[in-house]
Amino acid sequence: MTRKKKPTSFDVARMANVHRSAVSRALSGTGRVSEETRERVIKAAQELGYRVNYLARGLHNQNSGLVGLVASRLDTPYRALQVKVAARELLAKGYCPLLIVAEGDAALTGLIDRLLNYNVAGMLVTSDSPPADIIDECKRLSVPVVLVNRDVHDAEADRVQLDITASGRLAFDMLRQAGGQSFAVLEPQEKTYTVSGRARVFAECCRAAHLPVTVIEPQRQNYIDGLEAAELFMAQNTPVDAVFCTTDLLALGFLDGMRVRYNWQVPQDLQILGYDDIEQAGWLGNNLSTIRQDAAAAAMLAVDLMQARIEDPDRTFEVATIPISPVWRGTTRYSPI
């Protein structure tokens, strides 16, 4: 079967009786053109079956409209929401997100290198921290990079991140306000910038106040690891009345482990505080007190920084802080009036 020749913008211009540049302006929606001309161009394009080849256009004018969205841990509710909002905001601003799921530094390096072959307009990274040489390569190619909760202090890139010191202190203050006297904190063995950081700050706050704190180290930061943490907690047999679980998924696993496997009453026997405020934290069966880090706000901040960098490549690099706030529910003994 002979392949039918694809129509070109010249064909559309000829049928609509307009200049070729008017075709581009009418179909992109980015240029000034009369409504009557726009309608003629759209009608001609539909009749011919013409579609704009944005990849080819990107090679020609160095602006593909593609933005690489590099993510990991999409099985976690917080990250899934963050990526969903980022993709929605990019589309709303006229960009096309190109999602790459990466697990581990080696995979991340190769995937970002592959993305650069598509002449992307920018790169938004929510996964593991990209190596410095990859960020340098993006800079050499004039590809803006926005890092979300990544620990790359010297990188020439815009960043959106948590204040991990404020996070750890807020967790301590909340559990003290709820009457906690002896504490435990879940710090996964798999280290990450934000989770490990807020666990460390929480423990430092306890020690500075001369209050006992036990560090419990499950493997990772998921629900199953929270169940493991409950076993580790019981094995230590240390007097504790309040536990800071450094993610909500950890907290929900720990909560189920203590209530279902060991018949502890929460918050009567033990107070539990999570972190993230994922949707499941507010479900009636969980009713988890937690700290909200606004996933949607983080994504919107990142996209705004990306657009600003694309429009003004020479602007000063910016660090935007993700807002956090206390969420009091039923796993602590304190409820504000």
N, C-alpha and C positions, 0 to 999 in steps of 0.2 A: 504494500500500500504506500503510495507516494505521499509524503508529508506535505500538508498545505502550508504555503508560505505565510508567515505571520505578518499581519498588517503593521505598519509603522506610523509614527506620528505624522510623517509626510502625507500618508494616505488619509488620515483623519483630517488634516488641514485642507487637503484638496477637496474632500467631500463636504466639509463644513464651510468652504470658501473663506478661510481665515489664514493668517500667517502661522507658521509652525510654533512660534513663541507663544501665541495665544492658546494653543493646545495645551502647552505645559502649564500656563497660568490657570486655565480653566479646570484642568484635571487635578492639579495639586492643591487648589484652594488657597494658595499662598500669594497669588498676584492679583492685581486689579484688572477686572474684565467685566464687561456688561453682562447682565443676566441673560439677555437674548443670545449673546455670543456663547456664553457658558452652556445654555440649553442646546444650541446647534452642535457644539463640540461633543457634548455628552451623548447626544443622539447618534452622531456619526460614529463615535467610538463604540457604542453598543451595537450598531448595525454591522460594523466591521469586525467586532470581537477583539478590539484593541485593548491591551492592558499595559499600564506603565511598568517598565522594567526598572525598578528602583535600584537593584544591584548594579546594573549597567550605568545608570545615572550616577551612582555613588563613585564608580571608578572614574567617571568623566569629571565630576565637579568636587571630588573629595568630600562628599557628604551623602552617605548611604541612607541616613535616617535610622539605621540599626543601632541599638544600644545593647551591649552584652550585659546580661543579668546573670551573674555567677553566684550560685547558691549551694548550700549543703543542708543536711538534716531536714529535708522537706517532710519527713515523717513526724516532726514536732509541730504542734498547733501554732506556736508563736512564729516560727520561721515561715510556715506555710502562709499565714496571714500577711506577714511582712512582704513576701514575694508577690502575693496576689495584689496587694495595694500598690506596690512599686510598678507592676506590669500595667495596672489600670491607669495610674498617673502618667506613665510614659506614653501610653496610647492617647490619653487625653491631650497631651502636649504635642502630638504629631509624630512621635517616635514609634518604632516597631521593636519591642523587646525580643531579644534572642536568648532564651533561657539555656544555661549550661549548668548541669548538676555535677558538682565536684566533691570527691571524698579523698582528702589527703593532699599533702603539698605537691607530690610528684604529679598526680593527676591534674591538680590546679594549674601548675606551670604549663603543661602541655595544652590544656584546654584554652587558657588565655592566649597562648601563642597561636593557636588555631583561630580563635576569634579575630585576632589582628589581621588575618588574611582576608577577612570580609570587609575591611575598611570601615569598621564600626565608628560611629560618631562619638562613642564614649563607653565606659565600662563601670558598672555598679557591682561591687563585690560584697556579698554578705556571708561568704563561706570562710574557710581558713585564710589566714593572712598570706597574700601573695609575696613571693620572694622579692627582695629589693631590685634584683636585676630585671625582673619582669616590669616593675613599676618604671624603672629607668627606660626600658624599651618603649613603653607606652608614651613616656615623655618625649623620647626621640622622634616618635611618629606623630606627636601632637594629638594623642588620644587621651582625653580627660579620664581620670579615675576617681571614683568616690568609694571610700571604704566605710562599711557599716560595722561598728563594734569590732574593729580590727586593731591590734596593737602594733602599729607601724609608725612610731613617733617621728622618725626623721624623713618619712616619705613625703615627696612633693605631690600631695594629693589632698583633696577635700575629704573630711571625715565626719561621720555622724556616730556619736558614741555615748555610752552611759558614763555618768560620773560614778565610778565604782566605790570611791570613798563615801560619797553621799548614800549610796545603796547599802553598804555594810552598816553605816551608822544608823540609817533609818530602821533597818531590821533590828538592831540592838535596842534602839529607843522604843520601838513598838512592843517588843517582848518585855522590856523593863516596865513600860506603862501598863502592860497587862499583868504585872505582878511577878514576872520571872525572877528567880534568884540563882538558879544553877542551870547552865546552858549546854547545848550540843549544837554543832553545825555540821551539815553534810557537805563535804568537799570531795567531789569525784576524783579518782586517780587520773582520769583522762583530763588533762589541764586545758582550760580555755581562758582567754583574757578576762572576760566579764565574770564568769561563774567562779573561777578560782580567786579572782580579785575580791569579789564581795564576801566570799567565805573568809579570806585572810583578814579583811578589814573588820568583819564582825568579831572574829576571835581576838583581834587586837583591842577592840572596844571593851570586850569582857575583861581582858587582863588589865587594861588601864583602870577599870573600875574595881579591880581586885575581886572579881567574881569568877567562879570556876567555869571552865568551858572544855568540853570534850569534842575532839575532831573525829568524825566518823567518815570513812573513805570507801564508799561503794565504787564499782568499776566506772560507770558512766553516769549520765544525768537523765535517764529515762525512768518510766514507771517501774519496770522490773528491777531497776537498781534501787528504787525506793523500798521495794520489798526486801531486797538484800540488806539495805541499811537498817531496817527494823530488826533483822536477825543479828546484825553486828551490834546494834544498840543493846539488845537484850543480853548478848554474850558479855558485854563490858560490865554490866551490873553496877553502873555508876549512878549515884543520885542526880537526876536531871528533871527539871519541871517545865522546860521550854526548849523547843528545837527549831532552829532556822534551817529549812530545806531550801537550797539555793536555786532550785527551779520548781515550778508547779508540778511537773511530771514526777520529780523525785518526791515532792510532798504528798501527792495523791497515792503513790505506791507505799510510802512510809505510813500514811494515815490508814490505809487498808490493812497493812501488815499489823500495826499496833491494835487496831480495833477488832479485826476478824481473826487473826492468828493468836493474839495474846490477850484478847478481851480487855484491853485498856479502854477507859472512858476518856474521850477527848471533848472538851478541854479540862474536865475535872481532874484526871490523873496526869495529863500531859498536854501542854499547849503546843500547837504546830503552826508555823508561819511559812508560807511559800514565797515564790517570786516569779513574776511575769503577768499574772492575772489572765491566763488563757480562759477560753469560754468554759471549759470543764470545771474550773475552780469554783464557778458560781452555781453549778448544778446543785439541786437540793440535797442529794445524797452526799455531797462533798462539803459544800458550804465553807470553803477554805479561806481563812484570812491570808492575805498575801500583799505583795507590793506590785503595783501596776507599772510596767514600763510600756509605753504606748507604741505598739508595733506599727499602727497606721501612721502615727505622727513621724516615727523614724523613717518610714518609707517615703513619705511625702517630703520630708526634709532632704533626704538623699536625692530625690528626683529634682527638687528645686536647685540644689547645689550643682547637679549635673547640667541642667539647662543653663544656669548662670555661667558655668565654666565654658560650655560650648559657645555661648554668645560673646563671652569676654575671656579669652584664653589667658590674658595677662593679669587678671584680678588676683588679689591676695588670697592665698589658701586659707580656708575657713574650717573651723571645728565647731559643729553644732551639737548641742547636748540633748539627749532624749529625756523628756520629762518623766518623772516618777512620782507616785503618790501612794499613801497607805490605803488599803482596802480591808476594813474590819468585817469579819463574818463570824462563823460559829466555832472555829477551832482555837480561838483565844478567849480569855475571860473578860476582855475589855471591849466595850461597845460605846463609842462616843454618843453623847446626847444629841 
